[in-house]
Amino acid sequence: MSEQSFKQKSDTSGKLAIVGDRELVIGYRLIGIDDTFITDNEDASKKIQELYSSGSFGLIIASDSVRSKLPPKFLSKIEESIEPLVLFMPSHKESTGEEESIASLAKRILGIKIEVS
């Protein structure tokens, strides 16, 4: 790996972006995260694609409700990606699926299967 490509990757590794509903975004703004975007579902899909393609972020956190609005091909691409890593967080309104998303996240990131009962 060349020094320039290593430098480019290490520069983005600490940068974080938050996209989604007001409840999710406000919490991150309160702790000092600058790159936060309150969006509705249609705008959120465009914003995630823009942030993902920019190469400026190491981690993108989005509301779980946004996942169903993403084009299937793009969703597949980001689910296989680890740089940038895209995480979907359930909101307070969405109580189902949290255990399932944790198990799938562990499988994708760690490569291990976790049984949740």
N, C-alpha and C positions, 0 to 999 in steps of 0.2 A: 504494500500500500504506500503510495507516495505521501510525502510530508504534507503537501497541500490538501489532499483528500482527507488525511487524518485530521488536520487542523479544522477543515470544514465540518467534519462530523463532530469533533469535540466542542466546537463553538455552539452547536445547536442542542447538545445533550442536556443542558440545564434549563432550557427555555420551555415554558408551560403556557398553554392556551386553554381557555374554558369557553365552551359554547353551549347555549341552551336556555332553559327557562329561568325566570327571574330568581327563584329560590336557590337554584344551584349557583348561579353566577354571583349573586350578592354575597354569599358566604366567602367565596374566593376573593372578591374585591375587598372585603373587610380584613382579610389577613395580608393584604398587600400585593396580590397578583394583578399585574397591569393589563395583560392581554386577555380580557374577558369580554364576551359578546352575548348580550341578551337578544335572542332571536326567536321568532316563531318557527314552526317545523319546516316550512318551505325555505326560508332564509337560512336556517341552520344547516341544511344540506349543502347549499352553495358555499357557506362560510367554512364548513369542515373541508370540503374539497379544495377550497382556496388555501387554507392553512396547511393542509397535508401536502399540497403541491409546491408550496413556497420553499420548503427545505429549511425553514427558520426555527422549527420547533422539534423538541425531542419527545414531548408528551402533549397530547390533546385529549382533554376530558370533555365529554359531551353528555347531555341528558339522554337517558335510555330511550325516550320517546322519539328521538331523532333517528334512531337506527332503522325504523320501518320506512322512513322517508327517503333513505339513501338508495340510489340505483343499485340493483343486485351485483353488478360487475364491480362497482367501486367498493361496496360493502365487503365483498370477497377479498378484494385487494388489501383493504385496511385490516381485516381480521387476520391476514397472514403476515402483516408487517410488524416489525418490532422497532423500526426507526423511520418515521416517528411512530411511537406507540399510541394507539387510539383506544381510550377506555370509555365505556358507556356506564354512567352512574344512574341508578334508579332515583327518581325524585320521591318526595314524601307521598305524592299522589299514587305512585306505582309501587305497590307492595309485593306483587307477585313477580317471580322470576329472579329475585336477588340471589338465592342459593344457586340456581342454575347458571347465572352469569359468572359467579365466583368460580364454579367448577370449570366452566369453559375457559375462563381467563387463565386459570392454573394450567390447564392442558395446553393452551396456546403459548403461554410465556415460559412455563417451567418444563413442559413436555411430560407432565405426569397426570394421571387420572385420579381425581379425588372423588370418592363416594360421599354424597351428602344425604343423610337420612332424616 
